[in-house]
Amino acid sequence: MSTLELGKKVLELPREERKNLLNLLQESLEPNNEEPPEWHGDVLAERNKKIESGDAKFLSLEEFNEKLDQRIDEIKSGRRSS
């Protein structure tokens, strides 16, 4: 089964089961004691600049979950958003 096929199956699961699966995946990746890639520091520095300049946009957890649910629905229905 491809990653895309697996992802589509996961999106068919109820929200609570997807959360449990996410926790399992996160736990399977901790701790790995690997050094972060070189580009990671650049990304963090750029994000800090946006925060300091006031250009960063933050979402509440509720807003994030709404956007995530919308994106999941788009994927399920075959639509893509930009």
C-alpha positions, -999 to +999 in steps of 0.1 A: +000+000+000+014+034-009+017+063+015-011+081-004-034+051-001-026+047+035-032+084+041-066+082+024-076+053+047-064+072+078-086+101+068-116+078+068-110+071+105-130+090+131-113+120+145-105+104+179-088+074+162-068+098+140-056+116+171-046+082+187-027+073+156-009+106+155+002+101+191+015+066+183+034+080+153+049+108+174+059+084+201+076+061+176+098+090+165+110+101+200+138+105+210+160+100+180+190+120+192+197+131+156+211+165+148+185+187+130+193+194+094+214+225+086+185+244+070+164+240+102+182+268+119+175+291+090+138+284+090+136+291+128+155+323+124+132+335+096+101+326+117+116+346+147+121+376+124+084+374+114+073+372+150+095+402+160+083+423+131+047+415+137+043+398+103+036+364+118+000+351+118-011+329+147-042+307+149-060+296+180-063+258+184-100+261+174-090+279+142-063+254+135-087+225+139-113+241+116-087+246+089-074+211+094-109+196+091-115+217+059-082+204+044-091+168+053-125+172+037-108+186+006-085+157+004-113+132+009-134+148-019-104+151-043-103+189-042-071+209-037-068+243-021-038+266-025 
